[in-house]
Amino acid sequence: MNSPGSRPASRPPADPAPVPGAGATLTAGPVGKPPAGRTDTDPLSRLRRLADLRNLSLVGVLAVLIAVGGFTKPDEFLSTDNLQLVLTQASVIGVVTVGVTFVITSGGIDLSVGAMVALASVWATTLATQDYGLGGILLCAVLVGLGCGLVNGVLIAYGGMVPFIATLAMLASARGLALQISDGKTQVVTVNQVLDLGLPDSYILGIPPLVMIFAAVTVVGWLVLNRTTFGRRTVAIGGNAEAARLAGIDVKRQRLMLYLLSGLCCGVAAFMLVVLTGSGQNTNGNLYELDAIAAAIIGGTLLSGGRGTITGSVLGVLVFTTITNLFALNNLQSDVQQIAKGAIIVAAVLVQKGRSTP
């Protein structure tokens, strides 16, 4: 008879595999087969990953919206100028959404992205900053975004604050500071190098520079999330922060880097908005936080963390931007547009819940 606390010398084959945890070890299965409970090599699981039904459904929704636009306003909606406008408008909020996707994937939230865009755009368009030309405006916008992200990250990662509260405080503070700097006035950009980026003469093969920036940020974001250790750590923290810590991941440092990344994206988006509007205002980025979070959620990023998709987030941004464009072309009221967006968000969350239920 075994003494108390001792482990049996052998385990009957019929017994289930032990659950990983404190003091438990995985037993090796037959050669060539994964341990019990793992489905990494399950063909069905691999098929689901390759053929993401959510992304396909978003592509379908986008196709329907394009068809509706082509039917109701064929000359206006399908024109090259309008398509360039839709992509340009999607670019600014799209860059913000890439940063937000990383934060949500880690199980966090960032409600301050719109306010950070406003503060960065205002600070970057002051007369003192414009004296340094395009480089000064871009550098200022990026540094302001990084500074705000640093404050968020320190408060959350090392200060122990709940992300919702910390970023809500940043939202209020950044909006207030933007109002104070601008004195409630629109700051007009006089640097020709910046203004020229928004003109058709700067388009390359018919593609606006802002769209190219968005495409570059999207590609880099996808590679970082899906092909780097940083991305794997982000997903691990979102899935189970304590397990990630026990596995050797510096959770605090990772969270700090994620909010820095969100701030960086906001700084880049602020510069793009300055190029697009030719000005800096304390009202810039209004409700960007809601649009970015909604785009990430309908794209397939879990609000609870542990799963994120850059491709889905970009498709979500394109869906929302196309809806806005359609409503504008058809002279429909904005309240109906908001109702439509709300319905899409609710439907996406219900689908998410249904897929996660065993």
Contacts in CASP RR format, 6 or more apart in sequence:
PFRMAT RR
TARGET T0000
AUTHOR 0000-0000-0000
METHOD contacts of the structure
MODEL  1
MNSPGSRPASRPPADPAPVPGAGATLTAGPVGKPPAGRTDTDPLSRLRRL
ADLRNLSLVGVLAVLIAVGGFTKPDEFLSTDNLQLVLTQASVIGVVTVGV
TFVITSGGIDLSVGAMVALASVWATTLATQDYGLGGILLCAVLVGLGCGL
VNGVLIAYGGMVPFIATLAMLASARGLALQISDGKTQVVTVNQVLDLGLP
DSYILGIPPLVMIFAAVTVVGWLVLNRTTFGRRTVAIGGNAEAARLAGID
VKRQRLMLYLLSGLCCGVAAFMLVVLTGSGQNTNGNLYELDAIAAAIIGG
TLLSGGRGTITGSVLGVLVFTTITNLFALNNLQSDVQQIAKGAIIVAAVL
VQKGRSTP
2 8 0 8 1.000
11 27 0 8 1.000
16 36 0 8 1.000
17 26 0 8 1.000
17 27 0 8 1.000
17 35 0 8 1.000
17 36 0 8 1.000
17 37 0 8 1.000
18 24 0 8 1.000
18 25 0 8 1.000
18 26 0 8 1.000
18 27 0 8 1.000
20 26 0 8 1.000
26 35 0 8 1.000
27 35 0 8 1.000
28 35 0 8 1.000
29 35 0 8 1.000
29 36 0 8 1.000
34 40 0 8 1.000
34 41 0 8 1.000
39 45 0 8 1.000
52 309 0 8 1.000
52 311 0 8 1.000
52 312 0 8 1.000
54 299 0 8 1.000
54 300 0 8 1.000
54 309 0 8 1.000
54 312 0 8 1.000
54 351 0 8 1.000
55 299 0 8 1.000
55 309 0 8 1.000
55 311 0 8 1.000
55 312 0 8 1.000
55 315 0 8 1.000
58 298 0 8 1.000
58 299 0 8 1.000
58 312 0 8 1.000
58 315 0 8 1.000
58 316 0 8 1.000
58 319 0 8 1.000
59 315 0 8 1.000
61 319 0 8 1.000
62 315 0 8 1.000
62 318 0 8 1.000
62 319 0 8 1.000
62 322 0 8 1.000
65 319 0 8 1.000
65 322 0 8 1.000
65 323 0 8 1.000
65 326 0 8 1.000
66 77 0 8 1.000
66 322 0 8 1.000
68 326 0 8 1.000
69 77 0 8 1.000
69 78 0 8 1.000
69 326 0 8 1.000
69 329 0 8 1.000
70 77 0 8 1.000
70 78 0 8 1.000
72 326 0 8 1.000
72 329 0 8 1.000
72 330 0 8 1.000
73 326 0 8 1.000
73 329 0 8 1.000
73 330 0 8 1.000
76 82 0 8 1.000
76 329 0 8 1.000
77 325 0 8 1.000
77 326 0 8 1.000
77 329 0 8 1.000
80 206 0 8 1.000
82 325 0 8 1.000
82 329 0 8 1.000
84 203 0 8 1.000
84 206 0 8 1.000
84 207 0 8 1.000
84 208 0 8 1.000
84 211 0 8 1.000
85 325 0 8 1.000
86 318 0 8 1.000
86 321 0 8 1.000
86 322 0 8 1.000
86 325 0 8 1.000
87 208 0 8 1.000
87 211 0 8 1.000
87 214 0 8 1.000
88 208 0 8 1.000
88 210 0 8 1.000
88 211 0 8 1.000
88 276 0 8 1.000
89 276 0 8 1.000
89 321 0 8 1.000
89 324 0 8 1.000
89 325 0 8 1.000
90 214 0 8 1.000
90 317 0 8 1.000
90 318 0 8 1.000
90 321 0 8 1.000
91 208 0 8 1.000
91 210 0 8 1.000
91 211 0 8 1.000
91 213 0 8 1.000
91 214 0 8 1.000
91 272 0 8 1.000
92 210 0 8 1.000
92 214 0 8 1.000
92 269 0 8 1.000
92 272 0 8 1.000
92 273 0 8 1.000
92 276 0 8 1.000
93 269 0 8 1.000
93 288 0 8 1.000
93 291 0 8 1.000
93 292 0 8 1.000
93 295 0 8 1.000
93 317 0 8 1.000
93 320 0 8 1.000
93 321 0 8 1.000
94 214 0 8 1.000
94 217 0 8 1.000
94 218 0 8 1.000
94 269 0 8 1.000
94 292 0 8 1.000
94 295 0 8 1.000
94 313 0 8 1.000
94 314 0 8 1.000
94 317 0 8 1.000
95 213 0 8 1.000
95 214 0 8 1.000
95 217 0 8 1.000
95 265 0 8 1.000
95 268 0 8 1.000
95 269 0 8 1.000
95 272 0 8 1.000
96 113 0 8 1.000
96 114 0 8 1.000
96 117 0 8 1.000
96 265 0 8 1.000
96 266 0 8 1.000
96 269 0 8 1.000
96 288 0 8 1.000
96 292 0 8 1.000
97 291 0 8 1.000
97 292 0 8 1.000
97 295 0 8 1.000
97 296 0 8 1.000
97 313 0 8 1.000
97 314 0 8 1.000
97 316 0 8 1.000
97 317 0 8 1.000
98 217 0 8 1.000
98 218 0 8 1.000
98 221 0 8 1.000
98 265 0 8 1.000
98 310 0 8 1.000
98 313 0 8 1.000
98 314 0 8 1.000
99 110 0 8 1.000
99 113 0 8 1.000
99 261 0 8 1.000
99 262 0 8 1.000
99 263 0 8 1.000
99 265 0 8 1.000
99 292 0 8 1.000
100 110 0 8 1.000
100 113 0 8 1.000
100 262 0 8 1.000
100 265 0 8 1.000
100 289 0 8 1.000
100 292 0 8 1.000
100 293 0 8 1.000
100 296 0 8 1.000
100 313 0 8 1.000
101 225 0 8 1.000
101 296 0 8 1.000
101 301 0 8 1.000
101 308 0 8 1.000
101 309 0 8 1.000
101 310 0 8 1.000
101 313 0 8 1.000
102 221 0 8 1.000
102 224 0 8 1.000
102 225 0 8 1.000
102 231 0 8 1.000
102 234 0 8 1.000
102 258 0 8 1.000
102 261 0 8 1.000
102 262 0 8 1.000
103 109 0 8 1.000
103 110 0 8 1.000
103 163 0 8 1.000
103 258 0 8 1.000
103 259 0 8 1.000
103 261 0 8 1.000
103 262 0 8 1.000
104 293 0 8 1.000
104 296 0 8 1.000
104 297 0 8 1.000
104 301 0 8 1.000
104 302 0 8 1.000
104 303 0 8 1.000
104 305 0 8 1.000
104 308 0 8 1.000
105 225 0 8 1.000
105 234 0 8 1.000
105 235 0 8 1.000
105 238 0 8 1.000
105 301 0 8 1.000
105 302 0 8 1.000
105 305 0 8 1.000
105 306 0 8 1.000
105 307 0 8 1.000
105 308 0 8 1.000
106 234 0 8 1.000
106 235 0 8 1.000
106 237 0 8 1.000
106 238 0 8 1.000
106 254 0 8 1.000
106 255 0 8 1.000
106 258 0 8 1.000
106 305 0 8 1.000
106 306 0 8 1.000
107 163 0 8 1.000
107 237 0 8 1.000
107 238 0 8 1.000
107 239 0 8 1.000
107 304 0 8 1.000
107 305 0 8 1.000
107 306 0 8 1.000
108 156 0 8 1.000
108 163 0 8 1.000
108 238 0 8 1.000
108 255 0 8 1.000
108 305 0 8 1.000
109 163 0 8 1.000
109 164 0 8 1.000
109 167 0 8 1.000
109 293 0 8 1.000
110 152 0 8 1.000
110 163 0 8 1.000
110 167 0 8 1.000
110 259 0 8 1.000
110 262 0 8 1.000
110 289 0 8 1.000
111 164 0 8 1.000
111 167 0 8 1.000
111 168 0 8 1.000
111 170 0 8 1.000
111 171 0 8 1.000
111 289 0 8 1.000
112 148 0 8 1.000
112 152 0 8 1.000
112 167 0 8 1.000
112 168 0 8 1.000
112 170 0 8 1.000
112 171 0 8 1.000
112 174 0 8 1.000
112 289 0 8 1.000
113 262 0 8 1.000
113 263 0 8 1.000
113 265 0 8 1.000
113 266 0 8 1.000
113 288 0 8 1.000
113 289 0 8 1.000
113 292 0 8 1.000
114 171 0 8 1.000
114 174 0 8 1.000
114 266 0 8 1.000
114 284 0 8 1.000
114 285 0 8 1.000
114 286 0 8 1.000
114 287 0 8 1.000
114 288 0 8 1.000
114 289 0 8 1.000
115 170 0 8 1.000
115 171 0 8 1.000
115 172 0 8 1.000
115 173 0 8 1.000
115 174 0 8 1.000
115 175 0 8 1.000
115 178 0 8 1.000
115 285 0 8 1.000
115 289 0 8 1.000
116 144 0 8 1.000
116 145 0 8 1.000
116 148 0 8 1.000
116 149 0 8 1.000
116 170 0 8 1.000
116 174 0 8 1.000
116 263 0 8 1.000
116 266 0 8 1.000
116 267 0 8 1.000
116 270 0 8 1.000
117 266 0 8 1.000
117 267 0 8 1.000
117 269 0 8 1.000
117 270 0 8 1.000
117 273 0 8 1.000
117 284 0 8 1.000
117 285 0 8 1.000
117 288 0 8 1.000
118 174 0 8 1.000
118 175 0 8 1.000
118 178 0 8 1.000
118 270 0 8 1.000
118 281 0 8 1.000
118 282 0 8 1.000
118 283 0 8 1.000
118 284 0 8 1.000
118 285 0 8 1.000
118 286 0 8 1.000
119 144 0 8 1.000
119 145 0 8 1.000
119 148 0 8 1.000
119 174 0 8 1.000
119 175 0 8 1.000
119 177 0 8 1.000
119 178 0 8 1.000
119 181 0 8 1.000
119 270 0 8 1.000
120 140 0 8 1.000
120 141 0 8 1.000
120 142 0 8 1.000
120 144 0 8 1.000
120 145 0 8 1.000
120 148 0 8 1.000
120 266 0 8 1.000
120 267 0 8 1.000
120 270 0 8 1.000
120 271 0 8 1.000
121 141 0 8 1.000
121 178 0 8 1.000
121 270 0 8 1.000
121 271 0 8 1.000
121 273 0 8 1.000
121 274 0 8 1.000
121 280 0 8 1.000
121 281 0 8 1.000
121 284 0 8 1.000
122 178 0 8 1.000
122 181 0 8 1.000
122 182 0 8 1.000
122 187 0 8 1.000
122 280 0 8 1.000
122 281 0 8 1.000
122 282 0 8 1.000
122 284 0 8 1.000
123 129 0 8 1.000
123 140 0 8 1.000
123 141 0 8 1.000
123 144 0 8 1.000
123 178 0 8 1.000
123 181 0 8 1.000
124 136 0 8 1.000
124 137 0 8 1.000
124 138 0 8 1.000
124 140 0 8 1.000
124 141 0 8 1.000
124 144 0 8 1.000
124 270 0 8 1.000
124 271 0 8 1.000
124 274 0 8 1.000
124 280 0 8 1.000
125 137 0 8 1.000
125 187 0 8 1.000
125 188 0 8 1.000
125 189 0 8 1.000
125 274 0 8 1.000
125 279 0 8 1.000
125 280 0 8 1.000
126 181 0 8 1.000
126 187 0 8 1.000
129 136 0 8 1.000
129 137 0 8 1.000
129 140 0 8 1.000
130 137 0 8 1.000
130 189 0 8 1.000
130 190 0 8 1.000
130 191 0 8 1.000
132 139 0 8 1.000
133 191 0 8 1.000
133 193 0 8 1.000
133 194 0 8 1.000
134 191 0 8 1.000
134 193 0 8 1.000
134 194 0 8 1.000
137 189 0 8 1.000
137 191 0 8 1.000
137 194 0 8 1.000
137 271 0 8 1.000
137 274 0 8 1.000
138 271 0 8 1.000
141 267 0 8 1.000
141 268 0 8 1.000
141 270 0 8 1.000
141 271 0 8 1.000
141 274 0 8 1.000
142 264 0 8 1.000
142 267 0 8 1.000
142 268 0 8 1.000
142 271 0 8 1.000
144 267 0 8 1.000
144 270 0 8 1.000
145 263 0 8 1.000
145 264 0 8 1.000
145 266 0 8 1.000
145 267 0 8 1.000
145 270 0 8 1.000
146 260 0 8 1.000
146 263 0 8 1.000
146 264 0 8 1.000
146 267 0 8 1.000
147 263 0 8 1.000
148 170 0 8 1.000
148 174 0 8 1.000
148 263 0 8 1.000
148 266 0 8 1.000
149 170 0 8 1.000
149 259 0 8 1.000
149 260 0 8 1.000
149 262 0 8 1.000
149 263 0 8 1.000
149 266 0 8 1.000
150 256 0 8 1.000
150 259 0 8 1.000
150 260 0 8 1.000
151 170 0 8 1.000
152 163 0 8 1.000
152 166 0 8 1.000
152 167 0 8 1.000
152 170 0 8 1.000
152 259 0 8 1.000
152 262 0 8 1.000
152 263 0 8 1.000
153 166 0 8 1.000
153 255 0 8 1.000
153 256 0 8 1.000
153 258 0 8 1.000
153 259 0 8 1.000
153 260 0 8 1.000
154 256 0 8 1.000
155 161 0 8 1.000
155 166 0 8 1.000
155 169 0 8 1.000
156 162 0 8 1.000
156 163 0 8 1.000
156 166 0 8 1.000
156 167 0 8 1.000
156 255 0 8 1.000
156 256 0 8 1.000
156 259 0 8 1.000
157 251 0 8 1.000
157 252 0 8 1.000
157 253 0 8 1.000
157 255 0 8 1.000
157 256 0 8 1.000
157 259 0 8 1.000
158 252 0 8 1.000
158 256 0 8 1.000
171 289 0 8 1.000
175 282 0 8 1.000
176 282 0 8 1.000
178 282 0 8 1.000
178 284 0 8 1.000
179 282 0 8 1.000
181 282 0 8 1.000
182 280 0 8 1.000
182 281 0 8 1.000
182 282 0 8 1.000
184 281 0 8 1.000
184 282 0 8 1.000
186 279 0 8 1.000
186 280 0 8 1.000
186 281 0 8 1.000
187 279 0 8 1.000
187 280 0 8 1.000
187 281 0 8 1.000
188 278 0 8 1.000
188 279 0 8 1.000
189 195 0 8 1.000
189 274 0 8 1.000
189 278 0 8 1.000
189 279 0 8 1.000
189 280 0 8 1.000
194 274 0 8 1.000
194 275 0 8 1.000
194 278 0 8 1.000
195 275 0 8 1.000
195 278 0 8 1.000
196 202 0 8 1.000
197 209 0 8 1.000
197 210 0 8 1.000
197 275 0 8 1.000
198 208 0 8 1.000
198 209 0 8 1.000
198 210 0 8 1.000
198 275 0 8 1.000
198 276 0 8 1.000
202 208 0 8 1.000
202 209 0 8 1.000
203 209 0 8 1.000
204 212 0 8 1.000
209 275 0 8 1.000
210 272 0 8 1.000
210 275 0 8 1.000
210 276 0 8 1.000
213 268 0 8 1.000
213 272 0 8 1.000
214 272 0 8 1.000
217 265 0 8 1.000
217 268 0 8 1.000
218 310 0 8 1.000
218 314 0 8 1.000
221 310 0 8 1.000
222 310 0 8 1.000
222 311 0 8 1.000
224 230 0 8 1.000
224 231 0 8 1.000
225 231 0 8 1.000
225 234 0 8 1.000
225 235 0 8 1.000
225 308 0 8 1.000
225 310 0 8 1.000
226 310 0 8 1.000
230 254 0 8 1.000
230 257 0 8 1.000
233 244 0 8 1.000
233 249 0 8 1.000
233 254 0 8 1.000
234 254 0 8 1.000
234 258 0 8 1.000
235 306 0 8 1.000
235 307 0 8 1.000
235 308 0 8 1.000
236 243 0 8 1.000
236 244 0 8 1.000
236 247 0 8 1.000
236 249 0 8 1.000
236 306 0 8 1.000
237 244 0 8 1.000
237 249 0 8 1.000
237 251 0 8 1.000
237 254 0 8 1.000
237 255 0 8 1.000
237 306 0 8 1.000
238 244 0 8 1.000
238 304 0 8 1.000
238 305 0 8 1.000
238 306 0 8 1.000
239 305 0 8 1.000
239 306 0 8 1.000
241 251 0 8 1.000
244 251 0 8 1.000
245 251 0 8 1.000
269 288 0 8 1.000
270 284 0 8 1.000
273 280 0 8 1.000
273 284 0 8 1.000
273 285 0 8 1.000
274 280 0 8 1.000
277 284 0 8 1.000
291 317 0 8 1.000
291 320 0 8 1.000
294 320 0 8 1.000
294 341 0 8 1.000
294 342 0 8 1.000
294 344 0 8 1.000
294 345 0 8 1.000
295 313 0 8 1.000
295 316 0 8 1.000
295 317 0 8 1.000
295 319 0 8 1.000
295 320 0 8 1.000
296 308 0 8 1.000
296 313 0 8 1.000
296 316 0 8 1.000
297 303 0 8 1.000
297 345 0 8 1.000
297 348 0 8 1.000
297 349 0 8 1.000
297 352 0 8 1.000
298 316 0 8 1.000
298 319 0 8 1.000
298 344 0 8 1.000
298 345 0 8 1.000
298 348 0 8 1.000
299 309 0 8 1.000
299 312 0 8 1.000
299 313 0 8 1.000
299 315 0 8 1.000
299 316 0 8 1.000
299 348 0 8 1.000
300 307 0 8 1.000
300 308 0 8 1.000
300 309 0 8 1.000
300 312 0 8 1.000
300 313 0 8 1.000
300 348 0 8 1.000
300 352 0 8 1.000
301 307 0 8 1.000
301 308 0 8 1.000
301 309 0 8 1.000
301 312 0 8 1.000
301 313 0 8 1.000
302 308 0 8 1.000
302 352 0 8 1.000
302 356 0 8 1.000
303 349 0 8 1.000
303 352 0 8 1.000
319 344 0 8 1.000
320 341 0 8 1.000
320 344 0 8 1.000
323 337 0 8 1.000
323 340 0 8 1.000
323 341 0 8 1.000
324 337 0 8 1.000
326 332 0 8 1.000
327 333 0 8 1.000
327 334 0 8 1.000
327 336 0 8 1.000
327 337 0 8 1.000
327 340 0 8 1.000
END
